[in-house]
């Protein structure tokens, strides 16, 4: 099972939080983001209890983590997607935009199918919580803004969106890129 975890980080603690996340069991990837949150984490576990354990016992104990929201991934068949194996979940990458989508009731499957037609969209997941879908537009903000406004906002059934912009965060005290410990 997968989940996306949104972290708020205390001022000045981003570097240490990203470093600590590299060592946490159940964390697949993490990236610094601009928006309402500071870090987006892709977590995995054999079930929701395992993910909750990672969040509560691991992520909450990282010095500098102030707040979190966990959005479990909903299996594609639960929203009516069958036949093509379901969408690929959004990868966690730098220089991309993560768009959270609120859908009209019953519209999520149709939105996912339309998102799959957009070449710059590299993943989408139905998620539990305040937002219904999470998608990744694999372009830097300057390009992704046009894709979001001209293509995503034109999809019928989308009620609202919220965008997080991922960063290529370079810690001035570290000469490695932020993902060198992850493979």
C-alpha positions as CSV (number, residue, x, y, z in Angstrom):
1,X,0.0,0.0,0.0
2,X,1.1,3.6,-0.7
3,X,0.4,6.9,0.8
4,X,1.5,10.5,0.3
5,X,2.5,12.4,3.4
6,X,2.7,16.2,3.5
7,X,5.0,17.6,6.1
8,X,5.3,21.1,7.5
9,X,8.9,21.8,8.7
10,X,10.1,24.4,11.2
11,X,12.1,27.3,9.8
12,X,15.7,26.4,9.2
13,X,15.2,22.6,9.6
14,X,14.5,21.5,5.9
15,X,18.0,20.2,5.3
16,X,18.0,18.1,8.5
17,X,14.5,16.7,7.9
18,X,15.4,15.7,4.3
19,X,18.5,14.0,5.6
20,X,16.6,12.1,8.3
21,X,14.0,11.0,5.8
22,X,16.6,9.1,3.8
23,X,17.1,6.7,6.7
24,X,13.4,6.0,7.5
25,X,12.0,2.6,6.8
26,X,8.8,2.9,4.7
27,X,9.9,6.2,3.0
28,X,10.3,5.6,-0.7
29,X,11.2,9.2,-1.7
30,X,10.8,12.7,-0.5
31,X,11.2,16.1,-2.0
32,X,11.1,19.7,-0.8
33,X,8.1,21.6,-2.1
34,X,6.7,25.2,-2.2
35,X,3.1,25.7,-1.2
36,X,1.1,24.9,1.9
37,X,3.6,22.2,2.8
38,X,7.4,21.9,2.9
39,X,8.0,18.3,2.1
40,X,6.1,15.7,0.1
41,X,6.9,12.1,1.1
42,X,5.9,8.9,-0.8
43,X,5.5,6.2,2.0
44,X,4.8,2.5,1.6
45,X,3.8,-0.3,3.8
46,X,2.0,-3.7,3.7
47,X,-1.2,-2.0,4.9
48,X,-2.5,1.3,6.3
49,X,-1.5,0.3,9.9
50,X,2.1,-0.1,8.8
51,X,2.1,3.3,7.1
52,X,0.5,4.9,10.2
53,X,3.3,3.4,12.3
54,X,5.9,4.9,10.0
55,X,4.2,8.3,10.2
56,X,3.6,8.3,13.9
57,X,6.7,6.6,15.2
58,X,9.3,7.6,12.6
59,X,8.3,10.9,10.8
60,X,6.7,12.6,13.8
61,X,9.9,12.0,15.7
62,X,12.2,13.8,13.2
63,X,13.3,17.0,14.8
64,X,11.9,19.9,12.8
65,X,8.7,18.1,11.7
66,X,5.9,20.3,12.9
67,X,2.8,18.8,11.3
68,X,1.8,16.1,8.9
69,X,-1.2,15.0,6.8
70,X,-1.3,11.5,5.4
71,X,-3.3,10.7,2.2
72,X,-3.5,7.0,1.6
73,X,-3.7,5.9,-2.0
74,X,-7.1,4.5,-2.9
75,X,-7.0,1.4,-5.2
76,X,-8.0,2.3,-8.8
77,X,-10.9,-0.2,-8.8
78,X,-12.5,1.7,-5.9
79,X,-13.1,4.7,-8.1
80,X,-14.3,2.6,-11.1
81,X,-11.0,2.2,-13.0
82,X,-10.7,-1.3,-14.4
83,X,-9.2,-2.9,-17.5
84,X,-6.0,-1.0,-18.0
85,X,-4.4,-1.8,-14.7
86,X,-5.0,1.6,-13.2
87,X,-2.8,4.7,-13.3
88,X,0.8,4.8,-12.3
89,X,1.3,6.7,-9.0
90,X,2.9,10.1,-9.1
91,X,6.7,9.8,-8.8
92,X,8.5,12.0,-6.3
93,X,10.9,14.1,-8.4
94,X,12.5,17.6,-8.3
95,X,11.4,20.3,-10.7
96,X,7.9,19.1,-11.1
97,X,4.4,20.2,-9.9
98,X,2.1,18.1,-7.8
99,X,-1.5,19.1,-8.3
100,X,-4.1,18.0,-5.8
101,X,-7.5,17.8,-7.4
102,X,-11.0,18.0,-5.8
103,X,-13.5,16.2,-8.1
104,X,-17.2,16.3,-8.5
105,X,-18.9,13.3,-7.0
106,X,-18.5,10.3,-9.3
107,X,-16.1,12.2,-11.7
108,X,-12.7,10.9,-10.4
109,X,-12.4,8.0,-12.9
110,X,-13.2,10.2,-15.9
111,X,-10.7,12.8,-14.7
112,X,-8.0,10.1,-14.3
113,X,-8.6,8.9,-17.9
114,X,-8.3,12.5,-19.2
115,X,-5.2,13.1,-17.2
116,X,-3.6,10.0,-18.8
117,X,-4.0,11.7,-22.2
118,X,-1.8,14.7,-21.2
119,X,1.8,13.9,-22.0
120,X,3.3,16.0,-19.2
121,X,1.3,14.2,-16.6
122,X,3.5,11.3,-15.4
123,X,1.3,9.8,-12.6
124,X,-2.0,10.1,-10.8
125,X,-3.4,8.6,-7.7
126,X,-6.8,8.6,-6.1
127,X,-6.1,9.7,-2.5
128,X,-8.2,9.8,0.7
129,X,-8.6,13.0,2.6
130,X,-9.5,16.6,1.6
131,X,-8.3,16.1,-2.0
132,X,-9.5,13.3,-4.3
133,X,-6.5,13.0,-6.7
134,X,-2.8,13.7,-6.7
135,X,-1.1,14.1,-10.1
136,X,2.4,15.0,-11.1
137,X,3.1,17.4,-14.0
138,X,6.8,16.6,-14.8
139,X,7.8,20.1,-15.8
140,X,9.3,23.0,-13.9
141,X,6.8,25.6,-12.7
142,X,7.4,27.9,-15.7
143,X,6.1,25.2,-18.1
144,X,3.8,23.3,-15.7
145,X,1.7,26.5,-14.9
146,X,0.6,26.5,-18.6
147,X,-0.2,22.8,-18.6
148,X,-2.2,23.2,-15.4
149,X,-4.2,26.3,-16.5
150,X,-4.6,25.3,-20.2
151,X,-5.2,21.5,-19.9
152,X,-6.0,20.4,-16.3
153,X,-8.4,23.1,-15.6
154,X,-10.3,22.3,-18.7
155,X,-11.2,18.8,-17.6
156,X,-14.9,18.4,-16.8
157,X,-15.5,17.4,-13.2
158,X,-12.6,19.2,-11.6
159,X,-13.9,21.5,-8.8
160,X,-10.7,22.8,-7.4
161,X,-6.9,22.4,-7.6
162,X,-3.9,23.1,-5.3
163,X,-0.4,23.0,-6.6
164,X,2.9,22.1,-4.8
165,X,6.1,22.9,-6.7
166,X,9.0,20.6,-6.0
167,X,12.5,21.9,-5.7
168,X,15.9,20.8,-6.6
169,X,17.0,21.5,-3.0
170,X,20.8,21.7,-2.6
171,X,22.0,21.8,1.0
172,X,24.9,24.2,1.2
173,X,26.6,21.8,3.7
174,X,26.2,18.7,1.5
175,X,27.8,18.1,-1.9
176,X,25.4,15.2,-2.8
177,X,22.0,15.6,-4.4
178,X,19.1,15.1,-2.0
179,X,18.3,11.6,-3.4
180,X,21.8,10.0,-3.6
181,X,21.0,7.7,-0.7
182,X,17.8,6.4,-2.5
183,X,18.0,4.1,-5.4
